[in-house]
Amino acid sequence: MAIVDALIEIEAQIPGALDAFERAGTSYEEGRAQVMKVLPSLKGVHLRPAVKPVPMFVRADGGGDLGGLDAFGDAGLSPDLTSVSQVVAAQVESDALAEMAEIQGVTVWSNSPIEYHPTDCSPWQPAVTLAKMWTKLHVRPVWNAGFRGQGIVVALLDEGIDGTVYPVIGGYNREGGQAPGAAAVTSHGSMAAADVIAAAPDAKLLDYPFLSMLSSGALAMFNAVLEQRRLNGTPHVVSNSWGYYHYPTKAQEPNHEVWNLNHPLHRKIREVVASGATVVFAAGNCGTPCPTGKCDPTEVGPAKSINGPNALDEVITVAAVNANRDRIGYSSQGPGMFAHDKPDLAGFSHFFGNFGAGRPGGTTRAPFDNGTSAACPVVAGVAALLLQAKPSLSPAAVKQALIAGAGTGAWNADVGHGIVHARASLAAAQGAQ
Amino acid sequence: MKRWLITADASEDVASLRKRMVDHGATVDEEPPVPLGAGEQVLKAQGPDDLPERLKQEPAVHDVYPDSDVDLFEPSAGSGIDGSSSMAMDGDFAVSGGVDGSTVDDASAAPSESTKEDTSP
């Protein structure tokens, strides 16, 4: 018998309801007595010792009647009110739910679990091993089911990858530019490579080192990705851990990447998504309360820090949490400056992937993999697992599966729809049309 | 001089366009233009801050967009996450590999989901 958490709303006109609520908080007996007064007697309803009813003053259908609440804005003491209903939190057996739905004047609502997202800020929480990150990612069951990224190619648009350490099979290669796989193991791109492979150990990588010297810009890189798609249908996933700092005002430069949705870069990214590639972007590191020092004060915090291509509706935008599932305090916050519901979800950062004592990249550049830069390729790796399991998934379906796996349903500005969960996303992907 | 992206008709001759851009104080990059959609191409150029204004009278040019610098999303020095950090490491930190594909090896050696660390339902 399944038991679910529910909120039971019972029509009940209780005079002096706010005072009654206060009294219910003074003792378990009083709270329980108040509940018993309004709650119909039903089998299969379980109450916690500290239960007390919460009065409601405005009906669900509203009707414009504010129940006297509008007087609360006046200075001085306002009169107590009569409730229109009382809401009781309970655990309810599934059979009782159906019975309850038949009772006149009773409505049953979901009472979904919520998660507290404390912020990991300097001084930072300790970084964790890959093994701990895998546990939090719930990725081992996906591997055990045979999905480790075999046959899936992930492109990294970054500053280049060390191909002697990570499985680079090609990329953007032109005279005078840095060849694919030729970057140092301490590069940012090598970190991103480690973090894709951390989630999808058997995936292969394409290296587009546009942030290294003598390489071309982002527009040309996405066009090169499109050409590669035309040639052999790869890459399947494109991971991007970069973006814009110090952008001008809209009045100063209305055609800037952060303001104009039809900038050629954004149109090219949409072309890449339309070709069937899943494009993942880091949310950025200008969140409050501990933005990175690169951020201008005007671009810090909610509604200002997810801008440019990572705010496009067509891409998957990734915030950062640590292995405690705490939001990392620099992770940029939504809403996005184009699409509202950004970030889409959060990935894990602050673990020993490429960087760390004994890791390939050592500790010279960073003590551990960090930034939304690390969280993004982890999610790109999970996307690779989903695509191996179900190659027919469209970019939109991959995004939906990742969001469904994150599990909260609701969106918030810090972590979007929740935290990446590989096993649950695989289940969602396999159930997708 | 600032970097710009110039969109123009796909049918426009690039060599001719390059020459005309010089008259407006801009230098178009040597690399081939990037095709965009069915009927456009994008040229990278360097030019003065008022290039969009200057090109308003150029019939082949659709629009002019900034080609802004991008940066990596890694916390910078001063954020507390840098090589000098005295960050404590996690208690059971243990890495078996070196610079020899150890990340992949770690993954293949991963314990099963039944590990006690996993508190998933």
Interface residues (C-beta under 8 A of the other chain):
Chain A: S122 P123 W124 P126 A127 V128 T129 L130 A131 K132 W134 T135 H138 R140 P141 W143 N144 R148 D158 E159 T164 V165 Y166 P167 V185 H188 M191 A194 I197 A198 P201 L211 S216 G217 A218 L219 A220 N223 S241 W242 G243 Y244 Y245 Y247 E253 N255 H256 E257 N260 H263 P264 L265 R267 K268 E271 A282 A283 G284 N285 C290 T292 G293 K294 Y330 F352 G353 N354 G356 A357 G358 R359 P360 T363 T364 R365 A366 P367 F368 N370 G371 T372 S373 C376 R423
Chain B: L5 T7 E31 V34 P35 L36 G37 V42 K44 P52 D63 V64 Y65 P66 D67 S68 D69 V70 D71 L72 F73 E74 P75 S76 A77 G78 S79 G80 I81 D82 G83 S85 M87 A88 M89 D90 G91 D92 F93 A94 V95 G97 G98 V99 D100 G101 S102 T103 V104 D106 A107 S108 A110 P111 S112 E113 T115 E117 D118 S120
